[in-house]
Amino acid sequence: MKSHYLFNLRDFAKVIFGICMAEREKVSSPEDITRLWMHEVWRIFGDRLINDDDRALLLELASNTVTRYLGMNFHNVF
């Protein structure tokens, strides 16, 4: 039986807030911001996932997002 996950706009806001809390000196390159984004996504959304299939799907979606919208190679950044 598949679990039903509930995510809302507040969860998305937590990701953005986590990125905004970063110190400017420690996040100086696009790769740093991308790594921080992935960390926040995994912290907010990934920690709630209950099986490996769902975690693999989140990783795939994040990889596609980094490649498609940020123009970076996911495997070079992480």
N, CA, C and O atoms as CSV, one atom per row, in Angstrom:
chain,resi,resn,atom,element,x,y,z
A,1,MET,N,N,0.835,-1.178,0.000
A,1,MET,CA,C,0.000,0.000,0.000
A,1,MET,C,C,0.881,1.242,0.000
A,1,MET,O,O,1.839,1.328,0.768
A,2,LYS,N,N,0.569,2.171,-0.830
A,2,LYS,CA,C,1.356,3.392,-0.994
A,2,LYS,C,C,0.906,4.448,0.012
A,2,LYS,O,O,-0.286,4.717,0.163
A,3,SER,N,N,1.861,5.025,0.679
A,3,SER,CA,C,1.558,6.103,1.611
A,3,SER,C,C,1.212,7.372,0.846
A,3,SER,O,O,1.638,7.556,-0.294
A,4,HIS,N,N,0.455,8.223,1.464
A,4,HIS,CA,C,0.063,9.483,0.847
A,4,HIS,C,C,0.811,10.613,1.554
A,4,HIS,O,O,0.653,10.809,2.759
A,5,TYR,N,N,1.608,11.340,0.815
A,5,TYR,CA,C,2.365,12.433,1.382
A,5,TYR,C,C,1.600,13.741,1.209
A,5,TYR,O,O,0.969,13.978,0.179
A,6,LEU,N,N,1.667,14.567,2.215
A,6,LEU,CA,C,1.055,15.885,2.135
A,6,LEU,C,C,2.145,16.943,2.286
A,6,LEU,O,O,2.812,17.026,3.317
A,7,PHE,N,N,2.310,17.740,1.250
A,7,PHE,CA,C,3.239,18.856,1.287
A,7,PHE,C,C,2.448,20.104,0.952
A,7,PHE,O,O,1.456,20.043,0.226
A,8,ASN,N,N,2.886,21.236,1.480
A,8,ASN,CA,C,2.157,22.465,1.207
A,8,ASN,C,C,3.128,23.606,0.916
A,8,ASN,O,O,4.342,23.408,0.878
A,9,LEU,N,N,2.591,24.774,0.716
A,9,LEU,CA,C,3.400,25.941,0.388
A,9,LEU,C,C,4.357,26.294,1.523
A,9,LEU,O,O,5.439,26.826,1.272
A,10,ARG,N,N,3.986,26.014,2.728
A,10,ARG,CA,C,4.874,26.271,3.874
A,10,ARG,C,C,6.152,25.441,3.763
A,10,ARG,O,O,7.228,25.920,4.121
A,11,ASP,N,N,6.051,24.212,3.275
A,11,ASP,CA,C,7.237,23.377,3.090
A,11,ASP,C,C,8.171,23.993,2.051
A,11,ASP,O,O,9.387,24.024,2.239
A,12,PHE,N,N,7.595,24.480,0.963
A,12,PHE,CA,C,8.397,25.158,-0.058
A,12,PHE,C,C,9.063,26.401,0.535
A,12,PHE,O,O,10.229,26.681,0.259
A,13,ALA,N,N,8.322,27.133,1.341
A,13,ALA,CA,C,8.869,28.337,1.967
A,13,ALA,C,C,10.029,28.004,2.891
A,13,ALA,O,O,10.961,28.799,3.015
A,14,LYS,N,N,9.993,26.850,3.540
A,14,LYS,CA,C,11.104,26.433,4.404
A,14,LYS,C,C,12.384,26.238,3.600
A,14,LYS,O,O,13.475,26.564,4.069
A,15,VAL,N,N,12.246,25.708,2.393
A,15,VAL,CA,C,13.414,25.534,1.521
A,15,VAL,C,C,14.006,26.903,1.183
A,15,VAL,O,O,15.214,27.109,1.301
A,16,ILE,N,N,13.160,27.825,0.767
A,16,ILE,CA,C,13.618,29.169,0.406
A,16,ILE,C,C,14.217,29.876,1.615
A,16,ILE,O,O,15.261,30.519,1.502
A,17,PHE,N,N,13.573,29.765,2.759
A,17,PHE,CA,C,14.069,30.404,3.974
A,17,PHE,C,C,15.435,29.847,4.363
A,17,PHE,O,O,16.319,30.596,4.780
A,18,GLY,N,N,15.607,28.534,4.228
A,18,GLY,CA,C,16.905,27.914,4.534
A,18,GLY,C,C,18.012,28.451,3.646
A,18,GLY,O,O,19.135,28.655,4.107
A,19,ILE,N,N,17.709,28.680,2.385
A,19,ILE,CA,C,18.692,29.240,1.458
A,19,ILE,C,C,18.996,30.695,1.832
A,19,ILE,O,O,20.150,31.121,1.802
A,20,CYS,N,N,17.971,31.440,2.179
A,20,CYS,CA,C,18.157,32.853,2.539
A,20,CYS,C,C,18.959,33.030,3.827
A,20,CYS,O,O,19.565,34.080,4.037
A,21,MET,N,N,18.968,32.028,4.677
A,21,MET,CA,C,19.701,32.114,5.941
A,21,MET,C,C,21.201,31.871,5.772
A,21,MET,O,O,21.962,32.062,6.721
A,22,ALA,N,N,21.631,31.463,4.607
A,22,ALA,CA,C,23.050,31.159,4.370
A,22,ALA,C,C,23.889,32.433,4.456
A,22,ALA,O,O,23.456,33.511,4.050
A,23,GLU,N,N,25.080,32.284,4.988
A,23,GLU,CA,C,26.006,33.408,5.061
A,23,GLU,C,C,26.625,33.648,3.693
A,23,GLU,O,O,27.044,32.708,3.017
A,24,ARG,N,N,26.678,34.882,3.300
A,24,ARG,CA,C,27.157,35.257,1.975
A,24,ARG,C,C,28.584,34.768,1.715
A,24,ARG,O,O,28.911,34.364,0.599
A,25,GLU,N,N,29.418,34.804,2.729
A,25,GLU,CA,C,30.815,34.387,2.574
A,25,GLU,C,C,30.958,32.888,2.306
A,25,GLU,O,O,31.912,32.454,1.659
A,26,LYS,N,N,30.015,32.112,2.803
A,26,LYS,CA,C,30.110,30.654,2.662
A,26,LYS,C,C,29.416,30.129,1.412
A,26,LYS,O,O,29.655,28.994,1.002
A,27,VAL,N,N,28.572,30.933,0.814
A,27,VAL,CA,C,27.857,30.531,-0.403
A,27,VAL,C,C,28.197,31.558,-1.468
A,27,VAL,O,O,27.482,32.542,-1.661
A,28,SER,N,N,29.301,31.309,-2.153
A,28,SER,CA,C,29.803,32.331,-3.066
A,28,SER,C,C,29.706,31.958,-4.542
A,28,SER,O,O,29.922,32.808,-5.406
A,29,SER,N,N,29.391,30.723,-4.840
A,29,SER,CA,C,29.334,30.318,-6.245
A,29,SER,C,C,27.971,29.695,-6.554
A,29,SER,O,O,27.254,29.281,-5.643
A,30,PRO,N,N,27.621,29.630,-7.820
A,30,PRO,CA,C,26.358,28.960,-8.186
A,30,PRO,C,C,26.305,27.501,-7.732
A,30,PRO,O,O,25.239,26.996,-7.380
A,31,GLU,N,N,27.435,26.837,-7.741
A,31,GLU,CA,C,27.479,25.444,-7.291
A,31,GLU,C,C,27.161,25.347,-5.804
A,31,GLU,O,O,26.471,24.424,-5.372
A,32,ASP,N,N,27.672,26.314,-5.007
A,32,ASP,CA,C,27.378,26.331,-3.572
A,32,ASP,C,C,25.886,26.512,-3.324
A,32,ASP,O,O,25.310,25.839,-2.469
A,33,ILE,N,N,25.273,27.399,-4.053
A,33,ILE,CA,C,23.835,27.644,-3.885
A,33,ILE,C,C,23.037,26.410,-4.306
A,33,ILE,O,O,22.040,26.061,-3.673
A,34,THR,N,N,23.477,25.759,-5.368
A,34,THR,CA,C,22.797,24.544,-5.830
A,34,THR,C,C,22.915,23.440,-4.786
A,34,THR,O,O,21.940,22.741,-4.510
A,35,ARG,N,N,24.104,23.277,-4.204
A,35,ARG,CA,C,24.278,22.278,-3.147
A,35,ARG,C,C,23.389,22.602,-1.943
A,35,ARG,O,O,22.778,21.708,-1.357
A,36,LEU,N,N,23.324,23.869,-1.583
A,36,LEU,CA,C,22.486,24.290,-0.463
A,36,LEU,C,C,21.013,24.028,-0.774
A,36,LEU,O,O,20.269,23.560,0.087
A,37,TRP,N,N,20.594,24.328,-1.995
A,37,TRP,CA,C,19.214,24.055,-2.396
A,37,TRP,C,C,18.895,22.571,-2.251
A,37,TRP,O,O,17.852,22.199,-1.713
A,38,MET,N,N,19.808,21.726,-2.737
A,38,MET,CA,C,19.581,20.284,-2.647
A,38,MET,C,C,19.527,19.826,-1.197
A,38,MET,O,O,18.706,18.983,-0.834
A,39,HIS,N,N,20.404,20.383,-0.371
A,39,HIS,CA,C,20.384,20.041,1.052
A,39,HIS,C,C,19.036,20.394,1.670
A,39,HIS,O,O,18.459,19.590,2.404
A,40,GLU,N,N,18.534,21.583,1.380
A,40,GLU,CA,C,17.263,22.022,1.948
A,40,GLU,C,C,16.099,21.185,1.419
A,40,GLU,O,O,15.203,20.825,2.182
A,41,VAL,N,N,16.103,20.877,0.137
A,41,VAL,CA,C,15.054,20.025,-0.431
A,41,VAL,C,C,15.061,18.663,0.242
A,41,VAL,O,O,14.008,18.132,0.595
A,42,TRP,N,N,16.241,18.102,0.419
A,42,TRP,CA,C,16.340,16.779,1.043
A,42,TRP,C,C,15.925,16.848,2.505
A,42,TRP,O,O,15.280,15.930,3.011
A,43,ARG,N,N,16.292,17.935,3.188
A,43,ARG,CA,C,15.950,18.096,4.601
A,43,ARG,C,C,14.443,18.220,4.789
A,43,ARG,O,O,13.879,17.604,5.693
A,44,ILE,N,N,13.793,19.005,3.948
A,44,ILE,CA,C,12.363,19.256,4.109
A,44,ILE,C,C,11.521,18.120,3.530
A,44,ILE,O,O,10.611,17.619,4.190
A,45,PHE,N,N,11.819,17.722,2.320
A,45,PHE,CA,C,10.978,16.729,1.642
A,45,PHE,C,C,11.519,15.298,1.791
A,45,PHE,O,O,10.756,14.372,2.064
A,46,GLY,N,N,12.806,15.126,1.615
A,46,GLY,CA,C,13.390,13.788,1.631
A,46,GLY,C,C,13.279,13.076,2.962
A,46,GLY,O,O,13.123,11.856,3.012
A,47,ASP,N,N,13.360,13.847,4.055
A,47,ASP,CA,C,13.283,13.223,5.371
A,47,ASP,C,C,11.913,12.613,5.665
A,47,ASP,O,O,11.798,11.753,6.538
A,48,ARG,N,N,10.898,13.036,4.965
A,48,ARG,CA,C,9.545,12.503,5.196
A,48,ARG,C,C,9.242,11.260,4.377
A,48,ARG,O,O,8.268,10.559,4.652
A,49,LEU,N,N,10.056,10.982,3.384
A,49,LEU,CA,C,9.776,9.849,2.498
A,49,LEU,C,C,10.059,8.544,3.226
A,49,LEU,O,O,11.017,8.448,3.993
A,50,ILE,N,N,9.222,7.540,2.983
A,50,ILE,CA,C,9.302,6.322,3.782
A,50,ILE,C,C,9.927,5.134,3.063
A,50,ILE,O,O,10.204,4.118,3.702
A,51,ASN,N,N,10.160,5.228,1.751
A,51,ASN,CA,C,10.777,4.079,1.078
A,51,ASN,C,C,11.809,4.543,0.052
A,51,ASN,O,O,11.831,5.706,-0.350
A,52,ASP,N,N,12.644,3.625,-0.354
A,52,ASP,CA,C,13.745,3.941,-1.259
A,52,ASP,C,C,13.276,4.357,-2.651
A,52,ASP,O,O,13.928,5.170,-3.307
A,53,ASP,N,N,12.153,3.806,-3.105
A,53,ASP,CA,C,11.630,4.195,-4.420
A,53,ASP,C,C,11.273,5.676,-4.453
A,53,ASP,O,O,11.559,6.371,-5.428
A,54,ASP,N,N,10.652,6.149,-3.388
A,54,ASP,CA,C,10.280,7.562,-3.333
A,54,ASP,C,C,11.520,8.457,-3.209
A,54,ASP,O,O,11.570,9.536,-3.798
A,55,ARG,N,N,12.515,8.005,-2.443
A,55,ARG,CA,C,13.765,8.766,-2.328
A,55,ARG,C,C,14.499,8.824,-3.669
A,55,ARG,O,O,15.070,9.855,-4.026
A,56,ALA,N,N,14.480,7.722,-4.403
A,56,ALA,CA,C,15.111,7.697,-5.726
A,56,ALA,C,C,14.388,8.637,-6.685
A,56,ALA,O,O,15.028,9.298,-7.503
A,57,LEU,N,N,13.071,8.702,-6.592
A,57,LEU,CA,C,12.305,9.613,-7.433
A,57,LEU,C,C,12.641,11.065,-7.105
A,57,LEU,O,O,12.798,11.880,-8.015
A,58,LEU,N,N,12.754,11.400,-5.829
A,58,LEU,CA,C,13.126,12.761,-5.439
A,58,LEU,C,C,14.517,13.103,-5.969
A,58,LEU,O,O,14.734,14.205,-6.472
A,59,LEU,N,N,15.442,12.182,-5.860
A,59,LEU,CA,C,16.791,12.412,-6.374
A,59,LEU,C,C,16.780,12.612,-7.885
A,59,LEU,O,O,17.485,13.479,-8.402
A,60,GLU,N,N,15.993,11.824,-8.588
A,60,GLU,CA,C,15.875,11.969,-10.041
A,60,GLU,C,C,15.264,13.325,-10.419
A,60,GLU,O,O,15.741,13.991,-11.338
A,61,LEU,N,N,14.214,13.726,-9.712
A,61,LEU,CA,C,13.590,15.017,-9.983
A,61,LEU,C,C,14.549,16.172,-9.705
A,61,LEU,O,O,14.597,17.139,-10.466
A,62,ALA,N,N,15.302,16.074,-8.629
A,62,ALA,CA,C,16.277,17.118,-8.310
A,62,ALA,C,C,17.374,17.172,-9.362
A,62,ALA,O,O,17.795,18.254,-9.771
A,63,SER,N,N,17.834,16.014,-9.797
A,63,SER,CA,C,18.868,15.951,-10.835
A,63,SER,C,C,18.368,16.590,-12.126
A,63,SER,O,O,19.080,17.372,-12.754
A,64,ASN,N,N,17.148,16.255,-12.516
A,64,ASN,CA,C,16.570,16.838,-13.730
A,64,ASN,C,C,16.401,18.355,-13.597
A,64,ASN,O,O,16.626,19.093,-14.556
A,65,THR,N,N,16.012,18.809,-12.429
A,65,THR,CA,C,15.830,20.243,-12.195
A,65,THR,C,C,17.147,20.983,-12.303
A,65,THR,O,O,17.221,22.038,-12.934
A,66,VAL,N,N,18.191,20.437,-11.691
A,66,VAL,CA,C,19.515,21.071,-11.751
A,66,VAL,C,C,19.995,21.135,-13.195
A,66,VAL,O,O,20.530,22.159,-13.621
A,67,THR,N,N,19.816,20.079,-13.936
A,67,THR,CA,C,20.267,20.042,-15.320
A,67,THR,C,C,19.437,20.960,-16.215
A,67,THR,O,O,19.983,21.749,-16.986
A,68,ARG,N,N,18.130,20.851,-16.106
A,68,ARG,CA,C,17.237,21.573,-17.022
A,68,ARG,C,C,17.142,23.066,-16.734
A,68,ARG,O,O,17.212,23.882,-17.654
A,69,TYR,N,N,16.985,23.426,-15.471
A,69,TYR,CA,C,16.714,24.824,-15.143
A,69,TYR,C,C,17.935,25.609,-14.680
A,69,TYR,O,O,17.976,26.832,-14.813
A,70,LEU,N,N,18.915,24.920,-14.144
A,70,LEU,CA,C,20.110,25.626,-13.679
A,70,LEU,C,C,21.293,25.454,-14.628
A,70,LEU,O,O,22.318,26.119,-14.473
A,71,GLY,N,N,21.154,24.571,-15.601
A,71,GLY,CA,C,22.189,24.386,-16.600
A,71,GLY,C,C,23.472,23.799,-16.066
A,71,GLY,O,O,24.547,24.068,-16.602
A,72,MET,N,N,23.378,22.998,-15.011
A,72,MET,CA,C,24.566,22.376,-14.423
A,72,MET,C,C,24.447,20.864,-14.518
A,72,MET,O,O,23.351,20.309,-14.600
A,73,ASN,N,N,25.595,20.219,-14.504
A,73,ASN,CA,C,25.621,18.769,-14.462
A,73,ASN,C,C,25.503,18.355,-13.003
A,73,ASN,O,O,26.376,18.663,-12.191
A,74,PHE,N,N,24.428,17.661,-12.674
A,74,PHE,CA,C,24.139,17.272,-11.293
A,74,PHE,C,C,25.311,16.514,-10.670
A,74,PHE,O,O,25.656,16.746,-9.511
A,75,HIS,N,N,25.913,15.624,-11.424
A,75,HIS,CA,C,26.982,14.783,-10.871
A,75,HIS,C,C,28.280,15.549,-10.685
A,75,HIS,O,O,29.118,15.130,-9.887
A,76,ASN,N,N,28.475,16.644,-11.384
A,76,ASN,CA,C,29.661,17.474,-11.157
A,76,ASN,C,C,29.481,18.379,-9.947
A,76,ASN,O,O,30.457,18.744,-9.291
A,77,VAL,N,N,28.250,18.737,-9.652
A,77,VAL,CA,C,27.987,19.620,-8.527
A,77,VAL,C,C,28.014,18.842,-7.227
A,77,VAL,O,O,28.480,19.357,-6.211
A,78,PHE,N,N,27.520,17.607,-7.240
A,78,PHE,CA,C,27.441,16.832,-6.010
A,78,PHE,C,C,28.468,15.759,-5.985
A,78,PHE,O,O,28.548,15.003,-5.017
